Amino acid sequence: MIYPRVEINLSLIRENTRYIVDLCGRSGIEVMGITKGVCAMPSVVRAMVDGGVKKLGDSRIKNIKNMKCSGLNMPIYLIRIPMPSEAEEVVRWAEGSFNSEPEVIRLLSEKARAMDKIHKVILMVDVGDLREGVMPEDVIQIVGRILEMPGVEFEGLGTNVGCYGGVLPSYENTKILVDLAGDIEKRYGIKVKTISGGNTATLKLVEEGRIAPGVTQLRVGEGILLGTDATNCRNVPGTSQATMLLKTEIIEVKVKPSKPIGELGRDAFGNIPVFEDRGPMKRAIAALGKQDCRIEGLIPVDDNIEILGASSDHLLLNVTQAKRDIKVGSIVEFRMTYGAMLSLMTSPYVDKVPV
Ligand SMILES: *Cc1c(COP(=O)(O)O)cnc(C)c1O
């Protein structure tokens, strides 16, 4: 066995997908499966597809290219607004993309024309989280400009909350999109096919029947992959949180003081560390570090194990009270937040093992 490793339970991911697809389906909402959290790892993507998603989305064009090259034959959207420099690749590999800059949409249109394609565009609207999107008052005019571009099809509107500003999804902020879509239909005599109303955090509105009627799509990553909803600080009811397990190997176990000895400078990351003297403790070092993982996002499966901190390559644990006797060579397990999963899946030093 190779450590550190993340074991990924594919059938639980399939079941989580199935549950969320059914939940949304009952409100007339389709689920776009978001693959960026696992770097579009093929077996995980397959589990999402088996769970019933009909569309996929990723923030990285490289991931989309890999999925398409592996023969995945379904619509995949670029969910991060494109860089101008990647416009050609976006049109080549993605069915559509989420956008907020007319000049980039114009580039996509030109590239699509040159390839004899029509690229689908969902216009992002900023309803308050202050990440990507045009301000609501500018939507009608910008849609008019998109409708004049021959290489793109205006598919609909989208919005994102929670991720940056931490704004919670609400009836009111999803209703802004639905109302704008109505205005567009009246003004331009077209049908707005897609209203992409949010991400995992918006599932709560669906459960409570508080999402604005008319929303047709949610883009869900975290809820499927981990069964959690960080924005609302909860587990998604009906899903499993046992999808991912990190296993690390212990390389040192010793009883040492809890407070460093000698004059303190800065740690390897430039911070001035502070320590409380809690007397001697049984300390273990796991072979995993900040180069691999956002350590603050790890949750020991044995809740008697305490994470003390980490350097680039060493994870320091207080195992004084551990339920099992921890020795050199022992394997210590962790659950993880979305941030920790993202870093682990991106580290080439961590094995990813479907089980
Ligand atoms: C990451 C992302 C999502 C998925 O968010 P989750 O919280 O993982 O469901 C949806 N939309 C956009 C634009 C994203 O960047």
The ligand as a MOL file (V3000), in Angstrom:
LIG
                    3D

  0  0  0     0  0            999 V3000
M  V30 BEGIN CTAB
M  V30 COUNTS 15 15 0 0 0
M  V30 BEGIN ATOM
M  V30 1 C -17.3530 25.2100 -7.7040 0
M  V30 2 C -18.5450 25.7700 -8.3540 0
M  V30 3 C -19.7880 25.1380 -8.1820 0
M  V30 4 C -19.9890 23.9320 -7.2980 0
M  V30 5 O -20.0420 24.3300 -5.9710 0
M  V30 6 P -20.3200 23.2580 -4.8040 0
M  V30 7 O -20.4320 24.0880 -3.6010 0
M  V30 8 O -19.1590 22.3330 -4.8030 0
M  V30 9 O -21.5800 22.5710 -5.1610 0
M  V30 10 C -20.8630 25.6680 -8.8620 0
M  V30 11 N -20.7370 26.7600 -9.6440 0
M  V30 12 C -19.5690 27.3890 -9.8260 0
M  V30 13 C -19.5170 28.5850 -10.7150 0
M  V30 14 C -18.4330 26.9260 -9.1750 0
M  V30 15 O -17.2680 27.5600 -9.3390 0
M  V30 END ATOM
M  V30 BEGIN BOND
M  V30 1 1 1 2
M  V30 2 1 2 3
M  V30 3 2 2 14
M  V30 4 1 3 4
M  V30 5 2 3 10
M  V30 6 1 4 5
M  V30 7 1 5 6
M  V30 8 2 6 7
M  V30 9 1 6 8
M  V30 10 1 6 9
M  V30 11 1 10 11
M  V30 12 2 11 12
M  V30 13 1 12 13
M  V30 14 1 12 14
M  V30 15 1 14 15
M  V30 END BOND
M  V30 END CTAB
M  END
